[in-house]
Amino acid sequence: MSRSARFSAALLVELAVLLGGPMQIAHADEDALVRVLSEEASVHTGPGFSFRTVYVATRGEVFPVIERATRAHWFRVRLPDGTSGWVLGDQVFPLDVDTAEAHRGPSLWGRISNAVFSPSPLLEGRFGLSFSAGILGGDSAFIFRPAILFEPHISIEGFLGETVGNQVDVVYFGAGPNVFMFPTSPVTPFLSAAGGGAWGRPKADQFAIPHTTYAMVNVGGGLLIALKKRVTLRGDARHYVVFDPNHTQRIREFTGALSIVF
């Protein structure tokens, strides 16, 4: 082979490396995904079964790969709530670039949803605490709501709150069920009902108004919204009926809350 022919061959090799090789490698790194093959796959805090389980994936779920363990066959993947964990390579199937494009799936709305929302806390939680603030009967209200979850779709919730009025502060208390319509969804509507009482406490300068306790029921519902970083928002709209010895009083509640489900 002549010198000019050898030079031309070397130049073609250099061009192939510069134009083809690095771009394909970078693209593969950016699109590395794994799909769960087993019925369930535990995701751990580290590359080993001795580490704590932080997520249980089901068959067909696809996760972006952050890195691979230098020992054994483990992948570190990004979870739906933005955190990460390690899954055993025998339980997943690595997707190449072309296959990843076919399974990339979610639409623009799906990507926004994955970036904003986290899995519903109702699936794993057993207790809940909500701290609500808003309007009840036209007055400012603050309500504390502890709850016990018997199933992802039902809970028994107590409440204790107070409204601040010009002449009388009213303390509301009681308990009742909440029914969650779609407990697996990060945005979960729910229906609620409760019974209890309302205790009127006059201001210090209102001597003519007595301390009185009335029976009370309420019905309504709202939304539970699970966001990233384990932040859960809640909104309630309820209709109250307070039973006075001489008449009944109807009032409405509109409150928003921060909730904790654990």
N, C-alpha and C positions, 0 to 999 in steps of 0.2 A: 504494500500500500504506500502511495506516495505521501510526501510530507503534507501537501495541500489537502489530500483526502483525509489523513489523520486529523488535521486541524478542523476540518469541517465536521467530522464525526464527534469530536470533543465539544465543539460549539453546540451541536444539537443536543448532546447529553446535558450540558449546562442549562440550556433553555428549558428542557423538559423538567429539570429539577426546580428551577426558579419559578416556572409558570404552573406546574402541576402539583408537585409534592407538598410543599408547605401549606398550600391552600386546602388540600384535601384533609391533611392532618388537623388543622385548626378547626375545619368545619366538623369533623368527626368529634372532636373534643366538645364543641359547643352543643352538639346534638346527641350526646350520649344519653341513652334512656335504657331502662330495664322494665320488663313487664312480668307481673307475678304469675307463676304457673301453678303453684299449689293452691289448695282450697283456702288456706290461711298462711300468712308469713309474718312472723314476729319481727318487728324492727326494734333494735336495741340501741342503747346509748354508746356502745362500743362494739368492736369486731369480735364478738364472742358470746356464747349463750349465758355466761356468768353475769353479763351486764344487764341492767334493768330494761324491761320492755316498755317502750314509749308509744307504740302504735301497732295495731294488728291489721295488716293489709289483706284484702281478699283477692281472689282470682280475677285477673284481667286489669288490675290497677297498674298504671304506668307512672314511673317516677324518674325525674332527672337525676343523673349520676354526678356526684360532686368529686369523688375520688374512689380509688380501689385500694384495699389493704395490701401491704407488702407481704404479709404472711396470711396463709389460708386463703379462702375464696369468699371474701366479703366485699360488698359494695356500700359506700356511704351515699345515701340518697336524700333528696329534699322532699319533705313531707308537705301535705296540703296546708298546714298552719304556718308554714315558713320555717319551721325548725328542721333538723336533720337527724338521721339515725342510720344504723348499719343493718343490712339484710344479707342473709346467707346466699351466696351465688347459686347454690343448687335449687333454690326456690324461685329463682327469677330467670328470665331469658334476656340477654343483651340484644338490643335492636341496633342494627347498623344504620347508616345515614339514610339510605333509601327507605328502609322499613320504618324508621322513625318518622319520616315525612308522612307515611301512610297512617301512622297512629298518633300524629301530633294533635289531631283532633281539635281541641276546643276552639270555638270561634272567638271573635274579639270579646264578646260578652262573657264567654267562658273564662278567658284569661283575666278579665277584670274581676270576675267573681272569685277566681282562685287567689288573686292578689289581695282582695278585701276581706273575704269571708273565711271562716274556719269551720271544721266539722261541728255539728250540733253537740253541745256538752250534755244533752239529755241522754245520749247513748251510753255514757259511762258514769254519769253523776248519780249520787244517791241523796244529796242534800242541797238545798238552795237557800240563798239569802239575797233579798232585794231591798234596796233603799230608795224609796220613791219620793218625789217632790212634785207639786203641781197645784191644781185647783180642785177643791171639793166643796160643793154647795156655795160657790162664789167666794170662798175664803182660801187663803194659802194653807196647804196641807203638807205634812211630812208623815210618811208611813213606812214602818219596818215590817217586812214580810218573810218569815222563815218558812221553809217547805221541806217535806219528805217526798221523794220520788219513789213510787212503788213500781212503776214501769216507765219506759221512755215517754209514753203517751198520757200518763196520769200522775197527779201529785195531790197531796193534801197540804194546804197552805194556811197558815195563821196570819193574822195581821194586827198591828197595834199602831195607831197613828193619832195625830191631833191636828185640828184646824184652829187657826188664830183669827178670831173675829173682833169686831169693835167692842161688843158688849159681853160676849160669851165665847170661851174656848171649848171645843167639843172633842172629847177623846173617843175614838172608835176602836172596837176590838171584836174579834171573832175568828172564824175559820171556815174553810170549805174547799171543794175540789177544783182543780184546773185540769182541763182536757186539751192536750196538744194535738193539733190536727195532723201535722207532718213532722214527727220528732226527728227524722233523719235529715231534714233540710236545715241549712244555717239560718233561714228566715222562717220561723215557725209561728203561725197564728194559733191562738188558744181561746177557749171558752172558759168562763169561770162563774162560780156562784158561791155565796157565803152567807152565814147568819151569825148574829152576835148582838152587840148592844152599842149604844151611844150615850155617853155621860156628859152632861152639860156642866161646865164650870164657869160661873160668872167672873167677870173682872173684879178686882179688889174694890172698885168704887161703885159697883152695881149691887147695892144691898137688897133691892127689892126682887131680884131674880134668884130663885132657889136652885140648889144643886139637884139635878134630876137625871135619872137613868131611863132610857127608852130601849125597847126591842128594835132590832134593825135587820134587814136583809138587803143583799145587793146581787145583781147579775150583770154580766158584761163579758169582756174579753180584751184581747190585745195582741201584740206581736213580741216575739223573742228573737233577737238578732245577734248571731255569734260572729264576732269579728276576730281578726288576727290578734296575736299577743294575749289570747285568752280573755278578751274584753267582751262582755255580753251586755247588750242594751235591751231595755224592755219598755213598752208603752202599754198603759191600761186606760180603758174607757168603760166606766161602770155606771149603772143606775141604782140608786139607793132608795129604799123606802123606810122611813123612820116612823114607828108607831107611837103616836101620842095618845093619851087617854081620850082626848076629845076629837082628834083628827089625825090624818097621816100626812107626813111631809115627804115630798119627792125631791131628791137632789142628785147631781151628777158629779162624777169624778173624772178628771183628765190629768194623768200623771205620767212622768217619765222616770226611768230608774236605771241604775247600774246594778247588775246581778252577778252573783258568784254561784257556780254550780260545781260541786266537788264530791 
